Amino acid sequence: MPLLALCAVLIGTGILAFFLTGLVRRYALSRLVDIPNLRSSHCEPTPRGGGLALVTAFFAGCLVTIAQGWVPANLSVPLLSGLLIAAVGFWDDHGHVPAHFRMAAHIAAASWALLALGGFSELPLGPTSLPLGWVGAAFALLWLVWLLNLFNFMDGIDAIAGSEVIFVAVAAAILMFWNAGSLAGVGVCSVLLAAATLGFLIWNWPPAKIFMGDVGSGFVGYSLGLLALVDMKTNGGGLGLPVWLILNGVFLVDATYTLLWRMVTGQKWYEAHRSHAYQKAAVILGGHGVVVKYVIVINLLWLFPLAVAAKIWPSFALAATLIALAPPLALAIGLKAGQR
């Protein structure tokens, strides 16, 4: 694969996402304005739905790379399931879509992807793989639906979701290149997702001129989850589950801990709220940008080195995962995530 040609496609994908976001913003200013309320972490009315540009640019880049033979054509089948996620999200951005309908669509998209992948029956855990049999399909389904909703939950302040996508996608691609000596299908799709997200992120950086919306947040979470499954299934175990858990550590811990706390304490966990650790941190630190910068530092200086260690020393992978996730969990507990 010519490196310069791939760089040209990535730059083109980012530029396309940038200009498309501007066009979507014009549309959203009259139809999709997010009005602040008691559960919001922003103060000014801001258009949402900018993730539509990201989705469009990503698939445009995928078409080019598939045509060039850099991405296997059969990978497009599971990837296309993400369009259902994006479509339902864009609908939800225009008006409330019943929760049971959204969940049905999420399960349908995940099932479509798993059928295209031929199932998921073995879980790479570093030094070994755990045979799951039919339980593997249930795990993969839960993984996709949770990553999807997790990014939706965490997309509550400017730039946090976009910067997280770029970190996870680029970090994973670097480790894939390091592992295989080249960047194959999943790695190419990862950097394409990062490039498309970067083009959008320019508009979303604090103070945001447009929000990602459900069309984008659900799609990027689902896509990262799907790329992880494809990597683990088709690349001889790929990076392995511990590495993917570590790279997603900040979002996984905050969203999971907050949800569980709200469920255990009898709160209406399915309703919108402002009790995530990152939202509380934004109040304490007095802004969105400073929280995003702290998250970037945690990702680069803590989680990425431990992900590298988990890949280099597979026998250390599970311990590295626990070590990696402990500080984000301590922060969530210290910030009283999930509490009213």
N, C-alpha and C positions, 0 to 999 in steps of 0.2 A: 504494500500500500504506500503510494507516494505521500510523504509527510507534508510537503508543501500543498499538495492538492487537498489533503484532509484539512489543513489549517485554513485554506481558502473557503471550504465548505462551512467550517465552524464560524469563521468571521461573517460569511454571508448569512448564516442562520441567526447569529446575534443581531446583525443589522436589520434583517427582516423582522425579527421580534420587536426591535426598538420602534421601527416605523409603524408596524401594525398596532402596537400598543397605543401610539398616538391616535390612530384612526378609531380604535375601540373606545378610547377616552372621549372623543367627540360624540360618539353614539351614547356612551354611558352617562354623560353629563345631563342628558335630557330624559333618560329612562332608568338609570341604575345608580342613583345617588344614595349612599349609605348615610343615614341621619343618625348622629350620636344619641345614645340612650344610656341608662344607668349601668348597662352591662358592657358598654363600649370602652375601649382603651384610647380612643381618639376624641378630639374636641370639635373638629370642623367637618361639615358635610363633605364627603369624598366619593367620587364615582368608584364602582366596583366592576368586576368582570374582566379585568385586564388579562387574566390568565388565558382568555380566548386567543390572544395574539401569540402567547407562548406555545400553546397547543398546536396552532397552525404552523408556526415556524419550525417546531420540532418535527412534525410529519413531513414538511417540505424537505428538511435536511435528510430525513430517513429515505425519502424517495430517491434523492440524489445518490446516497451511499449504497442503496440497494441496486440502483441502475449501474453503479460502478463495480458492483460485486464485493464491496467492502463489508456489507452486512448480508447474511444469508436471507434469501427471499422468504423462507419459511418462518423467520422470526417476525415478519410483518403481521402474521395471523394473530398471535397472542397480543402484539402491540396494539393492533386495531381495536381490541376490546376496550382500550382506554378511551376511545371515542364515545362509548356509551356513558362512561363516568363523566366525561367532559360535558356531554349533552344534557344529562340530568342536572349537573352542577350549574350550567348556564340557565337552565329553566328555573332552578331554585334561586339564582341571583335575581330573576325577574319577579319572583313571588314565591311564597312558601310552598314547597312540595312536601306532602305528608311523609313522615318518617318511615312508615312501612313501605311506601313506594320507593323511596330512596334506597332503603336496605335491600329490597327485592332487586333493584337495578344493580347494586353493588355485587350482590351474590351472583346474579346472572353474568355480569362481566367477568368476575373471577372464575366462574365455572367454564365460561367460553375459553379463557386463557389456559386453564388447566387441561381442558380437552385437547386444545391445540398442542400443548406440551406433552401430551401422552401421560398425564398424571404426575405425581410426585411421591415416590415411595422410599426415598433414602435421604437422611439428613446428615450432612457433613458437619462434624463437631470438632474439627482440628485433627487430632491424631487418628481418629476413627470415624466411621459413618454408622449412624443408627438406622437399622432397617425399620420402616414404619408400616409397610403394607398399605392397607386401605386407610389407615389413620393418617397417612401422609397427605392424602387429598384434603382431609379436614384441617390439618395443620396449615397447608398452603392456602386454603380458602380463608382461614382465620387471619393468617399473616397478611394477605392482600387487603382484606376488608379493614383490618386494624390500621395498617400503614396509611391507607386512604383516609380514614376518619381521623387518625392521629394528626396528620398534616392539616386537616381542616380545623381541628381544635387549636392547633398551635399557631395558626395564621391569624393572630389577634393584634399584633403591633407591626408597624412598618418594617419591611425588609427581613423579618426574622425567617419566614418560610423560604423566601427566595435565596437568602444566603446559606441556609441549611441545605437546600437542594444542590447548590453549586459545590459546597464542601463534600457532601456524601458522594455525588457523582464523579467529581474530579479525583477525590481520594481513592475511590474504588477503581477508577480507570488507571491511576498510577500503580496501584498494587497489582492489577491484572497485567499491565505491561511488564512490571518487574517479575511477575511469576512466569509469564509465557515468553517474554522477549519481544512481543508484538502486541498490537491492539486489534483484537478480533471483533466480531459482531456486537457482543454485549458492551465491550469497552467503548466502541465507536458510538453506540446509542447513548451511553452514559455521558460522554463529552458533548454530544449533540443536545441532550437535555440541559446540560450546564450552560451551553452557549445560548440556547433559546431563553433560559431563565435569566441570564445576565442581561440580555437585551431588554427584558421586562423590568429587571431590578433597578435599572437607571431611573425609571419612572416611579418606582416604589420606595426608593431610598428616602429616609426621613428628611423633611416632611413629605409623605407620600402624595403624589399627584393622582394616583389611582391604586385601588386595591386589587389583589389577585382574584378574589371572589372564589366561590365554590367551584366554578369551572376550572380554575387553575390549581387550587390547593388540593382538591381531591385527585386530580389527574397526576400531579407530580408525585404525591405520596404513593398512589397506585403504581405508577411507572417505576419508581425506585424499588418497590416491593417485587414487582414482576421481573425486573432486571436481575434482582438478587436471586430469585427462584431459577431463572434461566441459567445464570452463572453457576449455581450450585448443582443443577441437573445436567448441564451439557459440557462443562469444562472439567470433568473428573473431580467434582467437589468444589471447584472454583476457589473462591476466597474462604468459603466455609461460613456457617451461621455465626460463630463468635465474632468474626471480623465485621459482618454486616450489622450485628447488634451494637458493637462498639461504635462504628461510624455514625449510627443513628441515635447514639446514647442520650444526648440532651433531650431530644423530642420524645424518645421512648419512655424515659424516666418521668419527665414532667407530665406527659399526657396520661400515662398508665397510673402513676401514683395519685394524681388529682382525681381521675375517674373513680378509682377504687375507694378513695377517702369519701367522696361524695355518695357513693353507693352504700358504704358501711354506715355512714352517719344519717342515712335516710333522706338525703337531699334529692331533689328532682334532677338527677344526673344528666338526663336527656335534654334539659333546657339550657339555653345560652347563659353564660356566667362570666365572671371576671376573677376567678380564683386560682388560675394557673400560676405557677411559680414565676414565670417570665412576666406575667401581668402585674404581680405584686412587686417584682423587682423594678418594673418601669415606674411605678408610683414612688417607690423608695428612692430611686436614683434620679427621678425627675425627667424622664424622657425615654423615647424608644431607641434612639441611636446608640446610647451608651450601653443598653442591654444587649443589643445586637453585637456590638464590639466585644463585649465580655464573652458572648456565646462563641464568636469567631475565635477568640483566644483559647477558650476551653477546647474547641474542636482541633485547633492546630497544634497546641502545645501539650495537650493531655490525651485526647482520644486518638488522634492520628498516630502518635508514636506507639501507643499500646496496640493499635490495630496492626501496625507493622510488626511489632513483637509477636503478636498472636499468629501472624502469617509465617514469620521466620522460624518460630519455635512452636510447632503445633501442639506439643505436649503441655505448653504453657497457655494455650488458647482460652480454656475455660476459666483459669485463674485470672488471666488478663481481662476477661470480660467482667468478672466480679470487681476487680480493682478499678477498672475504667468507670463502671456505673456507680460506684460507691459515693464519690464526691457530688455528682449531680443529684443523687438521692438525698444526700445530707443537705444540700442546698434547698431542695424541694420541701424537706421536713422543716428546715430552719425558717423558711419563708412562709410556712404554714399553708402550703398549696392545698387546695380543695376546701379550705375552711372559709366560711362566710366573712 
